[in-house]
Amino acid sequence: MRVLVVDDSKAMRMIVIRTLRQSGVHIDEIREAEDGAEGLAAVQEWHPDVVLSDWNMPNMTGIEFLTALRASGDTTTFGFVTSESAPAMREQALAAGASFLLVKPFNGERFAEVVGATVS
């Protein structure tokens, strides 16, 4: 599986990657992007199997990224990894085409449960 991790915080990208590796989900390659605009370009160029994106980022937010991705016809599995957990946000994410929303803090077991089930 090819995974794109999109977050403006390098530290958070590293935490997501470490936790994903600990989850036991089979991963062939992981790439990173710093915001939604970089993420959108990476999806179009690299074609990952799943995108794990933060919600709040400069330049292009996660929801703007997802909206642009879906508007282009791309159906890549997309999930949010965020500290935001309001029911309205979850509804907005799912309505825009997200497959899941993982709320921080998270662990490898939760990643395996959510990400593994989504891309299996």
C-alpha positions as a printed NumPy array, in Angstrom:
array([[  0.   ,   0.   ,   0.   ],
       [  1.194,   3.508,  -0.836],
       [  0.332,   6.167,   1.748],
       [  0.505,   9.956,   1.509],
       [  0.669,  11.781,   4.863],
       [ -0.324,  15.464,   4.654],
       [  0.212,  17.768,   7.638],
       [  1.854,  21.171,   8.069],
       [  3.656,  19.914,  11.186],
       [  6.746,  17.793,  10.478],
       [  6.526,  16.39 ,  14.018],
       [  2.923,  15.278,  13.473],
       [  3.793,  13.709,  10.107],
       [  6.497,  11.698,  11.879],
       [  4.053,  10.606,  14.614],
       [  1.468,   9.528,  12.035],
       [  4.102,   7.612,  10.058],
       [  5.521,   5.915,  13.164],
       [  2.044,   4.941,  14.364],
       [  1.074,   3.682,  10.927],
       [  4.189,   1.49 ,  10.808],
       [  3.362,   0.155,  14.298],
       [ -0.186,  -0.672,  13.219],
       [  0.794,  -3.779,  11.298],
       [ -0.945,  -2.528,   8.153],
       [  1.15 ,  -3.514,   5.106],
       [  2.852,  -0.426,   3.679],
       [  5.064,  -0.376,   0.598],
       [  5.896,   3.33 ,   0.555],
       [  5.046,   6.514,   2.443],
       [  5.4  ,  10.044,   1.122],
       [  4.761,  13.371,   2.833],
       [  3.279,  16.745,   1.922],
       [  3.129,  19.951,   3.986],
       [ -0.329,  21.208,   3.005],
       [ -3.328,  20.438,   0.842],
       [ -1.883,  22.069,  -2.264],
       [  1.257,  19.908,  -2.041],
       [ -0.922,  16.923,  -1.255],
       [ -3.112,  17.469,  -4.297],
       [ -0.052,  17.642,  -6.571],
       [  1.384,  14.506,  -4.942],
       [ -1.834,  12.527,  -5.462],
       [ -1.987,  13.523,  -9.118],
       [  1.665,  12.606,  -9.682],
       [  2.135,   9.573,  -7.406],
       [ -1.359,   7.966,  -7.118],
       [ -1.26 ,   6.686,  -3.511],
       [ -3.714,   4.091,  -2.233],
       [ -4.664,   6.206,   0.769],
       [ -4.258,   9.815,   1.927],
       [ -4.024,  10.664,   5.635],
       [ -4.548,  14.399,   6.001],
       [ -4.749,  16.979,   8.745],
       [ -7.743,  19.316,   8.623],
       [ -6.182,  22.658,   9.597],
       [ -3.284,  23.653,   7.319],
       [ -2.136,  26.851,   5.616],
       [ -2.417,  27.42 ,   1.838],
       [ -5.07 ,  24.71 ,   1.358],
       [ -6.904,  23.079,   4.262],
       [ -7.633,  19.383,   4.405],
       [-11.289,  19.826,   3.49 ],
       [-10.33 ,  22.086,   0.558],
       [ -7.829,  19.406,  -0.519],
       [-10.474,  16.684,  -0.367],
       [-13.02 ,  18.834,  -2.199],
       [-10.529,  19.622,  -4.995],
       [ -9.535,  15.971,  -5.23 ],
       [-13.125,  14.79 ,  -5.584],
       [-13.952,  17.626,  -8.03 ],
       [-11.169,  16.332, -10.294],
       [-12.805,  12.9  , -10.307],
       [-10.158,  11.28 ,  -8.111],
       [-11.515,   8.577,  -5.792],
       [ -8.371,   7.852,  -3.745],
       [ -9.227,   6.662,  -0.229],
       [ -8.988,   9.767,   1.953],
       [ -9.065,  10.046,   5.713],
       [ -8.534,  12.834,   8.195],
       [ -6.16 ,  12.534,  11.152],
       [ -7.01 ,  15.556,  13.252],
       [ -7.632,  16.916,  16.726],
       [-10.987,  18.259,  15.528],
       [-13.867,  16.036,  16.587],
       [-17.062,  18.073,  16.323],
       [-19.986,  16.078,  14.892],
       [-20.558,  18.77 ,  12.245],
       [-16.949,  18.41 ,  11.083],
       [-17.292,  14.63 ,  10.837],
       [-20.48 ,  15.063,   8.809],
       [-18.783,  17.6  ,   6.522],
       [-15.803,  15.276,   5.983],
       [-17.96 ,  12.27 ,   5.123],
       [-20.254,  14.346,   2.881],
       [-17.185,  15.611,   0.98 ],
       [-16.02 ,  12.045,   0.339],
       [-13.746,  11.15 ,   3.261],
       [-13.68 ,   7.481,   4.216],
       [-12.885,   8.113,   7.88 ],
       [-11.868,  10.663,  10.489],
       [ -9.319,   9.577,  13.122],
       [ -9.195,  11.855,  16.131],
       [ -5.942,  12.506,  18.001],
       [ -4.684,  10.953,  20.16 ],
       [ -4.561,   7.658,  18.274],
       [ -2.568,   4.437,  18.421],
       [ -1.443,   1.671,  16.093],
       [ -4.404,  -0.509,  16.975],
       [ -6.848,   2.239,  15.964],
       [ -4.917,   2.843,  12.71 ],
       [ -5.075,  -0.887,  11.926],
       [ -8.79 ,  -0.955,  12.662],
       [ -9.71 ,   2.097,  10.583],
       [ -7.096,   2.314,   7.817],
       [ -6.702,  -1.448,   7.425],
       [-10.446,  -1.965,   7.053],
       [-10.783,   0.905,   4.585],
       [ -8.16 ,  -0.262,   2.106],
       [ -8.555,  -4.037,   2.456]])
